[in-house]
Amino acid sequence: MDFQLNRDQLDLQNRAEAVGASFRGEAREWDESDNAPYNDIFERIRAADLLGIAMPTEYGGQGGGAIEYLVVVEALFRNAQSWLPSEPVFCTSGPGPSMLLLGDAAVKEKYLHDIVAGRRACNIALTEPDAGSALTHLTTTAVRDGHYFVLNGTKSYVTGSNVNDLNATFVRFDDIPGAKGIGAVVVDTAMDGVTVQRGPTFIGDRGIAHGNLILEDVRVPAENLIVGPGQFARLMTAFNLERLHNCGFWLGFSQAAYDEASTYVQQREAFGRPVVEFQAVYHTLADMWVQIEALRLLAYRAAADATDGRFPRLAEVTQAKLFGATIGPQISLKALELHGGYGVTTDFPIQRIHRDCVTNVVAGGAPAVMRNGVAAGLFPHRKFPQT
Ligand SMILES: Cc1cc2nc3c(=O)[nH]c(=O)nc-3n(C[C@H](O)[C@H](O)[C@H](O)COP(=O)(O)OP(=O)(O)OC[C@H]3O[C@@H](n4cnc5c(N)ncnc54)[C@H](O)[C@@H]3O)c2cc1C
């Protein structure tokens, strides 16, 4: 068992930290205006050579795996104190591109070279207005018509919907009920019948849209199939990279909250002493740090044990994500409290960090759903009906 990053991983971490820190002064403006120069962000991440890091070299990727992915997104989140600079990594190497790796040669050849090189980028579109946790109840349909699938339905909360043109989209084939009917296809927002709708407005993670994709008789070429019906569990193995991304968020943002609190309490004085010298304060920081280190062990174990080094295993990544979503908002709230009244002013970034944390609690799957998954693993011979 080795708890150290190797030389290449440390180099990756250094580059991600440096470019991440270069964004920090801009995060406030993106948050306030709910607008960000996405192309500029993308190009700076490209210049730091952080696109396609966990994609195979045959598609132009850097040949890294889940560990390299986690190293990079954690460092970006912590140093940028914004979720935005990790998006180019997500869209060229995260769950969407990983899902495409499950497809036939046709879909991979058609899209992966461009995605990995950052010429195009791929969102994930699973959620619907009436089916989030209840993913197996999604109602967007795909019906075969000659060389096409005809899609109808609405996808919601699609992060990056207004800036990236490709979407790994979950659909129900031929009205087959339940998980058995679900597969995925690549939808290009330029296809006839696709409408991208920005919104709703979020309290955190601001700057680019988490929007809707409305699909009306969209004719998707058959070669855009990622996986067909009957392979839901396989499809979800690639989705596990989304949960690892969430773990990177919690690690990065918990540390960003810790960093801000640690700096503030060493500068702020009360009763003639820096407030860090009060036991209640330094114990709070110590507790935060131990929680962060525990999350680090869970998250990096999930990355280190990933199947083929690439697809995190469900049980481990679910435990890590659940722990992150539990401690992350607690840490950011404590960090805000340590700022006293200044914590809730826009003069300090901690309120934005806390809003971003709250915004991410259910992203990638609500904590209760994670608990369902952990419990199902603890009691494999029992069924806990969800309907
Ligand atoms: C910041 C952010 C980014 C996102 N990005 C994307 C994206 O890029 N692509 C995408 O497809 N989706 C995205 N989503 C959507 C996200 O995956 C869903 O919001 C999430 O899965 C929860 O679904 P829901 O919002 O429909 O909540 P619901 O499923 O309606 O849940 C409401 C409540 O009911 C509880 N609940 C539901 N079912 C159960 C159950 N079986 N057991 C116990 N409790 C249950 C939940 O825990 C929750 O507390 C994003 C969401 C956010 C907040």
PDBQT file of the ligand as one rigid body, heavy atoms in Angstrom, charges set to zero:
ROOT
HETATM    1  C1  LIG A 401     -25.171  21.473  -9.297  1.00  0.00    +0.000 C 
HETATM    2  C2  LIG A 401     -25.890  20.375 -10.011  1.00  0.00    +0.000 A 
HETATM    3  C3  LIG A 401     -25.395  19.905 -11.205  1.00  0.00    +0.000 A 
HETATM    4  C4  LIG A 401     -26.069  18.889 -11.892  1.00  0.00    +0.000 A 
HETATM    5  N1  LIG A 401     -25.597  18.472 -13.111  1.00  0.00    +0.000 NA
HETATM    6  C5  LIG A 401     -26.286  17.534 -13.798  1.00  0.00    +0.000 A 
HETATM    7  C6  LIG A 401     -25.850  17.148 -15.101  1.00  0.00    +0.000 A 
HETATM    8  O1  LIG A 401     -24.850  17.642 -15.629  1.00  0.00    +0.000 OA
HETATM    9  N2  LIG A 401     -26.572  16.226 -15.766  1.00  0.00    +0.000 N 
HETATM   10  C7  LIG A 401     -27.677  15.647 -15.231  1.00  0.00    +0.000 A 
HETATM   11  O2  LIG A 401     -28.283  14.790 -15.865  1.00  0.00    +0.000 OA
HETATM   12  N3  LIG A 401     -28.119  15.990 -13.994  1.00  0.00    +0.000 NA
HETATM   13  C8  LIG A 401     -27.450  16.927 -13.271  1.00  0.00    +0.000 A 
HETATM   14  N4  LIG A 401     -27.901  17.315 -12.031  1.00  0.00    +0.000 N 
HETATM   15  C9  LIG A 401     -29.114  16.715 -11.487  1.00  0.00    +0.000 C 
HETATM   16  C10 LIG A 401     -28.865  15.803 -10.283  1.00  0.00    +0.000 C 
HETATM   17  O3  LIG A 401     -28.261  14.607 -10.695  1.00  0.00    +0.000 OA
HETATM   18  C11 LIG A 401     -30.211  15.576  -9.577  1.00  0.00    +0.000 C 
HETATM   19  O4  LIG A 401     -30.614  16.830  -9.059  1.00  0.00    +0.000 OA
HETATM   20  C12 LIG A 401     -30.103  14.568  -8.463  1.00  0.00    +0.000 C 
HETATM   21  O5  LIG A 401     -29.902  13.260  -8.983  1.00  0.00    +0.000 OA
HETATM   22  C13 LIG A 401     -31.366  14.540  -7.594  1.00  0.00    +0.000 C 
HETATM   23  O6  LIG A 401     -32.508  14.426  -8.391  1.00  0.00    +0.000 OA
HETATM   24  P1  LIG A 401     -33.740  15.443  -8.180  1.00  0.00    +0.000 P 
HETATM   25  O7  LIG A 401     -33.192  16.806  -8.180  1.00  0.00    +0.000 OA
HETATM   26  O8  LIG A 401     -34.786  15.096  -9.172  1.00  0.00    +0.000 OA
HETATM   27  O9  LIG A 401     -34.263  15.156  -6.721  1.00  0.00    +0.000 OA
HETATM   28  P2  LIG A 401     -35.365  14.074  -6.316  1.00  0.00    +0.000 P 
HETATM   29  O10 LIG A 401     -35.012  12.766  -6.928  1.00  0.00    +0.000 OA
HETATM   30  O11 LIG A 401     -36.714  14.616  -6.576  1.00  0.00    +0.000 OA
HETATM   31  O12 LIG A 401     -35.125  13.969  -4.755  1.00  0.00    +0.000 OA
HETATM   32  C14 LIG A 401     -35.801  14.824  -3.801  1.00  0.00    +0.000 C 
HETATM   33  C15 LIG A 401     -35.514  14.264  -2.417  1.00  0.00    +0.000 C 
HETATM   34  O13 LIG A 401     -36.075  12.968  -2.300  1.00  0.00    +0.000 OA
HETATM   35  C16 LIG A 401     -35.094  12.051  -1.834  1.00  0.00    +0.000 C 
HETATM   36  N5  LIG A 401     -35.275  10.740  -2.458  1.00  0.00    +0.000 N 
HETATM   37  C17 LIG A 401     -35.639  10.485  -3.736  1.00  0.00    +0.000 A 
HETATM   38  N6  LIG A 401     -35.666   9.157  -3.947  1.00  0.00    +0.000 NA
HETATM   39  C18 LIG A 401     -35.286   8.575  -2.791  1.00  0.00    +0.000 A 
HETATM   40  C19 LIG A 401     -35.108   7.218  -2.370  1.00  0.00    +0.000 A 
HETATM   41  N7  LIG A 401     -35.295   6.188  -3.211  1.00  0.00    +0.000 N 
HETATM   42  N8  LIG A 401     -34.697   6.991  -1.105  1.00  0.00    +0.000 NA
HETATM   43  C20 LIG A 401     -34.495   8.030  -0.247  1.00  0.00    +0.000 A 
HETATM   44  N9  LIG A 401     -34.660   9.311  -0.572  1.00  0.00    +0.000 NA
HETATM   45  C21 LIG A 401     -35.040   9.577  -1.830  1.00  0.00    +0.000 A 
HETATM   46  C22 LIG A 401     -33.755  12.659  -2.238  1.00  0.00    +0.000 C 
HETATM   47  O14 LIG A 401     -32.734  12.233  -1.390  1.00  0.00    +0.000 OA
HETATM   48  C23 LIG A 401     -34.015  14.121  -2.116  1.00  0.00    +0.000 C 
HETATM   49  O15 LIG A 401     -33.735  14.533  -0.817  1.00  0.00    +0.000 OA
HETATM   50  C24 LIG A 401     -27.246  18.326 -11.336  1.00  0.00    +0.000 A 
HETATM   51  C25 LIG A 401     -27.732  18.813 -10.124  1.00  0.00    +0.000 A 
HETATM   52  C26 LIG A 401     -27.087  19.827  -9.467  1.00  0.00    +0.000 A 
HETATM   53  C27 LIG A 401     -27.657  20.327  -8.170  1.00  0.00    +0.000 C 
ENDROOT
TORSDOF 0
